[in-house]
Amino acid sequence: MSTPGRPATDDRPLRIMTWNVWWRFGDWRARREAILAVLAEHRPDVVGLQEVWATHGDGGENLAHWLAERLGMVAAFSPSPRPERWQRRLTAHDPAAGEVGFGNAVLSRYPLLEQRVLELPAGGHEDEGRTALQVVVDTPRRPLPFTTTHLNSSPAESAVRVAQVRELVPFVAASRRRGERYPPVLTGDFNALATSDELRLACGYETAGPVDGFVLVDSWRFADPGDPGLTWDRRNPWVARVHQPSARIDHVLVGLTPFTGEGAVRAARLVATEPVDGVWASDHAAVLVELEP
């Protein structure tokens, strides 16, 4: 982690984003430029990224640090302890893929005060090395606890994701300090619908959550009611080829705010829903949320 200069306090909303950037699949060099263009256009303050790649050895490159350098941001990266499943998907076409890491990252315009990592359970299935990366962002008014994660992807593994959420939510709840920090934010590719057992459990207001008295609000409840928020959309050719239905599986969950409103959701929308100069930046759209400062 590194520390940039701290901007002056103002009343702009905090702009939070989550985005799965599709590791090293497809034409990743062209996609990397498109990812950079999207972030430069929308200028989020804090971004949770999933499927971030990192190469090792001399001249190694980390996508999160590459983006941060060009955007004037700082980066934290959490590599998966078991990236082999992902590497196997590429080595048939690119033998060097076995040397490419995989993980979650956070980009921030403000200094990062803390960084923690939680390894998530496999739930009796193959251990895919899933983790959650948590940082505390030193925003101008008060610190923001921010966590990003990437849960198991198979549609048949809801039970695994439930087991992961049961460990993830206490990890998020432990970062709160009432009156001293903003309510915590949890972002990521949950690979699950908002109506799923795992998301209902994570939020804790339609189903009793893992931490008594702790509630996370789905920020998409503050979006345009007519927008389904399809972050996995068959309009994207990389999604269409998988032959699965469109869905909203990427989420920004925000801790229940005090009556004063600090950290409450002001608005939510999708970005990265169209190609950039003919290039789809990822197979996922990104969720961009504005929080009251």
C-alpha positions in Angstrom: 0.0 0.0 0.0 1.1 3.6 -0.6 -0.2 6.9 0.5 -1.1 9.8 -1.9 -1.8 13.4 -0.9 -5.1 13.9 0.9 -7.7 16.1 -1.0 -9.5 18.9 0.8 -12.8 18.1 2.5 -15.9 18.8 0.4 -19.5 17.7 0.0 -19.1 15.5 -3.0 -20.6 12.0 -2.6 -18.2 9.1 -2.1 -18.2 7.1 -5.4 -17.9 3.4 -4.8 -17.5 0.8 -7.5 -17.3 -3.0 -7.8 -16.1 -4.7 -11.0 -15.1 -8.2 -12.1 -12.4 -7.5 -14.7 -12.2 -11.1 -16.2 -8.6 -12.0 -15.4 -6.4 -12.7 -18.5 -9.1 -14.0 -20.8 -9.7 -12.8 -24.3 -7.5 -10.0 -25.7 -6.4 -8.9 -22.2 -4.1 -6.2 -23.5 -6.8 -4.4 -25.4 -9.2 -5.0 -22.5 -6.7 -3.5 -20.0 -6.9 -0.2 -21.9 -10.7 -0.3 -22.0 -10.8 -1.0 -18.2 -8.5 2.0 -17.7 -10.7 4.2 -19.9 -13.9 3.3 -18.0 -12.3 4.1 -14.6 -10.8 7.3 -15.9 -14.3 8.4 -17.2 -16.2 7.6 -14.1 -13.6 8.5 -11.5 -14.7 6.4 -8.6 -13.1 7.1 -5.2 -12.8 3.5 -4.1 -13.0 0.4 -6.4 -13.3 -3.3 -5.5 -11.9 -5.4 -8.3 -12.2 -9.1 -8.8 -10.2 -11.5 -11.1 -7.2 -9.2 -11.0 -4.1 -10.8 -12.6 -0.4 -10.5 -11.5 2.7 -11.9 -13.1 5.7 -13.0 -11.1 9.5 -12.7 -11.4 11.6 -9.9 -13.0 9.5 -7.4 -14.8 6.3 -8.8 -13.2 3.2 -6.7 -13.6 0.1 -6.4 -11.4 -3.1 -5.1 -13.1 -4.2 -3.2 -10.0 -0.9 -1.4 -9.6 -0.8 -0.7 -13.3 -4.2 0.9 -13.1 -3.4 2.8 -9.9 -0.3 4.3 -11.4 -2.2 5.7 -14.4 -5.2 6.9 -12.4 -3.3 8.6 -9.5 -4.7 6.1 -7.0 -3.3 3.6 -4.5 -3.8 -0.1 -4.7 -4.0 -3.1 -2.3 -3.9 -6.6 -3.8 -4.8 -9.9 -2.2 -3.6 -13.0 -4.3 -5.6 -16.2 -4.2 -3.6 -18.8 -2.3 -4.8 -21.4 -4.8 -4.9 -20.0 -8.4 -4.5 -23.4 -10.1 -8.1 -23.7 -11.2 -7.8 -20.5 -13.2 -4.4 -21.2 -14.6 -5.6 -24.6 -15.9 -8.2 -22.7 -18.0 -5.5 -20.8 -19.9 -2.4 -23.1 -20.1 -3.8 -25.1 -23.0 -3.5 -21.9 -25.1 -0.8 -20.0 -23.2 1.8 -22.1 -21.3 3.0 -19.0 -19.5 -0.4 -18.7 -17.8 0.8 -21.1 -15.1 2.9 -18.2 -13.8 0.0 -15.7 -13.6 -1.6 -15.0 -10.2 -5.2 -14.3 -9.5 -6.9 -12.2 -6.8 -8.9 -9.3 -5.5 -7.8 -5.7 -5.3 -8.9 -2.3 -4.1 -8.1 1.0 -5.8 -8.5 4.2 -3.8 -8.0 8.0 -4.2 -7.4 8.3 -0.5 -4.8 6.7 1.8 -5.3 3.2 3.1 -5.0 2.9 6.9 -5.4 -0.9 7.3 -5.4 -4.1 5.2 -6.7 -7.5 6.1 -7.5 -10.7 4.2 -9.9 -13.5 5.0 -9.7 -16.9 3.3 -13.2 -18.3 2.6 -14.2 -21.9 3.1 -14.6 -24.4 0.3 -17.8 -25.9 1.7 -16.7 -29.4 0.9 -16.0 -28.7 -2.7 -12.7 -28.1 -4.5 -10.9 -25.3 -2.7 -10.8 -22.4 -5.3 -8.8 -20.1 -3.1 -11.5 -17.6 -2.6 -10.7 -14.6 -0.3 -12.0 -11.3 0.9 -9.8 -8.2 0.9 -10.6 -5.5 3.5 -9.1 -2.0 3.8 -9.9 1.1 5.8 -9.9 4.1 3.5 -8.9 7.5 5.0 -11.6 9.6 3.3 -11.7 13.3 4.1 -14.5 13.2 6.7 -14.0 9.8 8.4 -12.5 6.4 7.7 -14.5 4.0 5.4 -14.2 0.2 6.0 -14.4 -1.4 2.6 -14.3 -5.1 1.7 -14.3 -6.8 -1.7 -14.8 -10.4 -2.5 -15.4 -13.1 -5.1 -17.5 -16.1 -4.2 -17.7 -19.5 -5.8 -19.1 -19.3 -9.3 -21.0 -22.5 -10.1 -24.8 -22.0 -10.2 -25.0 -25.3 -8.3 -22.9 -24.1 -5.4 -25.3 -21.9 -3.4 -24.6 -24.0 -0.3 -20.9 -23.2 -0.7 -21.6 -19.5 -1.0 -23.8 -19.6 2.1 -20.9 -21.1 4.0 -18.7 -18.3 2.7 -21.1 -15.6 3.7 -21.3 -17.0 7.2 -17.6 -16.2 7.6 -17.6 -13.1 5.4 -20.2 -11.1 7.3 -18.6 -11.3 10.7 -15.3 -10.2 9.0 -17.1 -7.1 7.6 -19.0 -6.4 10.9 -15.8 -6.4 12.9 -14.5 -3.3 10.9 -17.3 -1.0 12.2 -16.8 1.5 14.9 -20.0 3.4 15.5 -19.5 7.2 15.4 -15.9 6.9 14.3 -16.3 5.4 10.9 -18.7 5.3 8.0 -20.9 2.2 8.0 -18.9 -0.6 6.3 -19.2 -1.4 2.6 -19.1 -4.9 1.1 -18.6 -5.2 -2.6 -18.0 -8.0 -5.0 -18.9 -10.7 -7.5 -21.2 -12.9 -5.4 -22.2 -15.1 -8.3 -25.7 -15.0 -6.8 -29.0 -13.2 -7.3 -30.3 -10.7 -4.8 -33.1 -13.2 -4.0 -30.7 -16.1 -3.3 -30.2 -17.6 0.1 -26.6 -16.3 0.2 -27.6 -12.6 -0.5 -30.5 -12.7 1.9 -28.2 -14.1 4.6 -25.6 -11.5 3.8 -28.0 -8.6 4.1 -29.7 -9.8 7.3 -33.0 -8.0 7.0 -35.1 -10.6 5.1 -33.2 -13.6 6.7 -31.5 -13.5 10.1 -27.8 -12.7 9.4 -24.7 -14.3 10.9 -24.1 -11.3 13.2 -27.0 -10.3 15.5 -28.1 -6.7 14.9 -25.9 -6.2 11.9 -27.6 -5.3 8.6 -26.3 -4.6 5.1 -28.5 -2.8 2.6 -28.4 -3.7 -1.1 -27.5 -0.4 -2.8 -29.5 -1.4 -5.9 -32.7 -0.6 -4.0 -31.8 3.0 -4.6 -31.3 2.6 -8.4 -33.9 3.4 -11.0 -36.8 1.0 -10.2 -37.1 0.1 -13.9 -33.5 -1.0 -14.3 -32.8 -4.7 -13.6 -29.1 -4.0 -13.1 -27.9 -6.9 -15.2 -24.2 -7.1 -14.5 -24.0 -10.4 -16.3 -25.8 -9.5 -19.6 -26.2 -11.6 -22.7 -25.8 -8.4 -24.8 -22.1 -8.8 -24.0 -20.8 -11.5 -26.4 -18.5 -13.0 -23.8 -21.6 -13.7 -21.7 -23.8 -14.9 -24.6 -21.3 -17.7 -25.4 -21.8 -19.2 -22.0 -25.5 -19.9 -22.6 -26.7 -18.8 -19.2 -29.4 -16.2 -18.5 -28.6 -12.6 -17.8 -28.5 -11.8 -14.1 -27.5 -9.2 -11.4 -24.7 -11.0 -9.6 -22.4 -8.2 -8.6 -23.4 -6.2 -5.5 -22.5 -3.3 -3.4 -23.9 -3.8 0.2 -23.8 -0.9 2.6 -24.1 -1.0 6.4 -27.2 0.4 7.9 -26.7 4.1 8.3 -27.5 6.4 11.3 -30.4 8.8 11.2 -27.9 11.6 10.3 -27.4 9.9 7.0 -23.5 9.6 6.7 -22.7 6.9 4.3 -26.3 6.4 3.1 -26.8 5.4 -0.5 -27.6 8.4 -2.7 -27.8 6.6 -6.1 -26.7 3.4 -7.9 -26.2 2.6 -11.6 -24.3 0.4 -14.0 -21.3 1.4 -16.0 -19.1 -0.5 -18.5 -22.3 -1.6 -20.2 -21.0 -0.9 -23.8 -17.7 -1.6 -25.6 -14.9 1.0 -25.6 -13.7 1.6 -29.1 -15.1 -1.8 -30.1 -13.6 -3.6 -27.1 -15.7 -5.1 -24.2 -13.6 -4.3 -21.1 -14.9 -7.3 -19.2 -17.6 -10.0 -19.3 -19.2 -8.1 -16.3 -20.7 -4.6 -16.1 -19.6 -2.6 -13.0 -21.8 -1.2 -10.3 -21.2 2.5 -9.4 -22.8 3.8 -6.1 -22.8 7.3 -4.6 -22.8 7.6 -0.8 -23.7 10.6 1.2 -20.5 12.2 2.6 
